[in-house]
């Protein structure tokens, strides 16, 4: 059986790795990123993955090959980068766009080149969507780059038309769009929920799914997947246990309120099942194992759930033991078939180039 | 079998009904409420409940008795008032507090007096919690007033210590605290999710549950139910299909992050199952009826789900047909036993006085 991992966090050991690619006007600034205010008291990284030279876990790409890809016999591993980069929460969109470009250069030169099994999520600055579309057309033809990353928090929801140039470019370049927690509640982004700013990391982390509900509602109801029927969206690290209630609720509301969204030709869950994938980590752990299988059935996980380890983060899931037991057909779909479709991958990585 | 309805929206036919109770300094202002920006294109009210004189549905209390209580043989019906009142989204907390007082006077004089089966949710202004606590002690001894209403949207989450005087007073007066959608995204409240302001009512309405997730996370993790172990909280009109994933996720995070919330003596779901109740409307409708029963089991609905009609709103649930079929024991719990416990009610309304 093949195995794909949708969420591997590589990082640079030193800021110079990124700054070298910045234009002269920003080189003296270095990397300015919003401080991460919600902190895990135990740290975010698995301390058994510190590199031999003492580098932070994820900063030695060769170590990721050995300790993760080789160890678990992973066929493809998707790099998602550093959450604290927070490109959506920076006030200066030109600077954010240049940071994104520098990240993409580093990703290609120093990360993807290490092993052909690595895939890349290129960065763009969400507040500069037209420039982001240019970046997508510039970097998106690299054979290992298979998706474009957006942060979960934002100023305005991702269904709004100003973002559509990103979706047009991603569809054209055959790249997925991914959303990963980055900026929620930090920098220029909104409070994480309508309730306001949480007090602690346990609150912040518990509520990750709510940003995704907001973004997914916006993208589906505004008609992104009608305008771009081949666009593929991956929601990473937002959980999936909320999907049954969410799809039922959105479909029910569509029955009563479809006059507000006349462009939707089918019920909302149709677009979710056709155009959206959900990464498994962090798994919500039911009281009874059978309840997990019930949730998988309710959400049509055989079509839309993909395995993610979140390596090397504190709450990452081991490819062998992270997921509760599933039936064989479901397991094949979740562990590789669905992700192969999401990123349009050949069975053999050597066929990528 | 008894029947309790947790959400009946009565309203005044004319603003004068409220303004007469305002202090002189605000009488000329009348009722200033944030405009409801998210609108149902079909209206919010069932048009077959317009009163004989042409009054809006819910404005004729005697008609609620006949068309709802008598028709469905309801033993107790909880008045929740007018959502657009939006006391949490007003900038002037003194004015908001006086509006709350005026509402409470009207509620007692003109609504609860009509039928002893009616129960009342008194209002307070969330930005004036100390004055709100005074209102709770002033009006909370009325035998039909059984809970205190908070709006779902807020400036800061309801777990914060500034709100605790409200909880202290409610516990002392043996009243439940209720949250109902009011101000989310309107007036001075936050955007409804970390994604920003939705575009349309279908989005806004779909995301109602996310405010409740934010508020419930805050109240549980900040230790409200440790400090006030007898406090009872009702979450109305936020749905319940999200509870399984939510309790699993919060419990899982507590296992890894309990050092942040050392005051929690038990896992978070313990407090939810002991101190919190969830009103049924609007029901998320599963694809298969059996899935609804699975959700009920996962969320321990036999302890915490209560029936609500949301009369006379557009998407209200009929007491006979609103809920999918349940087993007898579950049905008794949901249709009356759980709400009797929430509001500490005698079996016979005449024993209330």
Interface residues (C-beta under 8 A of the other chain):
Chain A: X40 X41 X42 X152 X153 X154 X155 X156 X157 X158 X159 X160 X184 X185 X189 X190 X191 X192 X193 X194 X195 X196 X197 X198 X199 X200 X201 X202 X203 X205 X206 X207 X209 X210 X211 X213 X214 X215 X217 X218 X221 X222 X239 X241 X242 X244 X245 X246 X248 X249 X250 X251 X252 X253 X254 X256 X257 X259 X260 X261 X282 X284 X285 X286 X287 X291 X294 X295 X297 X298 X314 X315
Chain B: X40 X41 X42 X152 X153 X154 X155 X156 X157 X158 X159 X160 X184 X185 X189 X190 X191 X192 X193 X194 X195 X196 X197 X198 X199 X200 X201 X202 X203 X205 X206 X207 X209 X210 X211 X213 X214 X215 X217 X218 X221 X222 X239 X241 X242 X244 X245 X246 X248 X249 X250 X251 X252 X253 X254 X256 X257 X259 X260 X261 X282 X284 X285 X286 X287 X291 X294 X295 X297 X298 X314 X315
